[in-house]
Amino acid sequence: MDDYFVSVISYDDTKRVEAWERLLTREGILRDRHLDYTIGLYDRDYNLVATGSCFADTLRCLAVDGEHQGEGLLASVTSHLLIHLASKGITHVFLYTRRDNAEFFRGLGFSEIDAGVPNVAFMENRKDGFSSYLAALARHRRDGSIAAAVMNCNPFTLGHRNLIETAARQNDFLFIFVVSEDVSFFPYRDRLALIAGDISDRGINNAELHPTGSYIISNAVFPSYFMPDDESAIRTQALLDTGIFKTTAATLGVTRRYAGTEPLSRVTGIYNEVMREELPASGIEFIEIPRAEADGKPISASRVRALIKSGDFSAVRKLVPKRTYDYLNSDSGRASVKKIMEAASVIHY
């Protein structure tokens, strides 16, 4: 390694970024749109020979020039990135890789989480990470007709309420998984409180809230950097997420998954399509609830955010429970409203 040195690649450094993108292209890796730290490994002539990136708690865009493979460079890049994440207090790390690379990363201490997707390995640097998550959930297993729904609720709307009420009414028990990473306009703790409060207000006593953690719809579930195009990447992400959900559902005895129909978001539309195709084979019925409407249009969190951004709070009032509307006018809610007002885009892709 004395013949190489590590340097951070600034996304404003046009020359270095162009060389970095050329390396990714040569190695068949699509540049990930979600990165917050990238390094290059250079030889003494300042040629880029290997690279790796991070986003949140994931490793991405790992590549070694074909002429330098077999020199242990990927291990050096991975080690540097793990040290960088550890310096930020992130010790639980995830990555996606082609299945033929999985053995290499097992040698670096990563373990595979089996999502049943051919040619793709989802890995974490803990042997018992996913198993511990499942063990904690297993204590909540119920008998009877058991359903599940996964929600972000950014923010909680009358559409979310309708889905919860329908699923709770049609089943003995409902597990509601709330996206727990704080990457939305509204903080997780506030989203969770709004859902819990509404459930209590409505007298729904056969539902239980759980965080998704790192295993269901999280930053760890974005493998697009090595996929040939966006739609293929989204579909692979949905397959991986659905595969993980199947194992989670088996742990809890879930036999139904509920979701709202999706006329607006391409990503959610593909998710629904994949679940429709994949879940029944594992004994899980996929039930799509028609979107609740207001003024002849589907209610969605994206629509609410767009109205907040435009300042039309009278229209927002028609789309959200009173508890959510009151929250938007609270100190905590105003902070989220400010973020929306300042954001370039608030519509879910």
Buried (B, 14 or more C-beta within 10 A) or exposed (E): EEEBEBEEBEEEEEEBBEBBBEBBEEBEBBBBEBBEBBBBBBBEEEBBBBBBBBBBBBBBBBBBBEEBBEBEBBBBBBEBBBEBBEEEEBEEBBBBBEEEBBEEBEEBBBBBBEBBBEEBBBBBBBEEBBEEBBEEBEEEBBEEBBBBBBBBBBBBBBBBBBBBBBBBEBBEBBBBBBBBBEEBBBBBEBBBBBBBBBBEEBEBEBBBBBBBBBBBBBBBBBBBBBBEEBEEBBBBBBBBBBBBBBBBBBBBBBBBBBBBEBEBBEBBBBBBEBBEEBBEEBEBEBBBBEBBEBEEEBBBBBBBBBBBBEEEEEBBEEBBBEBBBEBBEEEBBEEBBEBBEEEEEBBBE
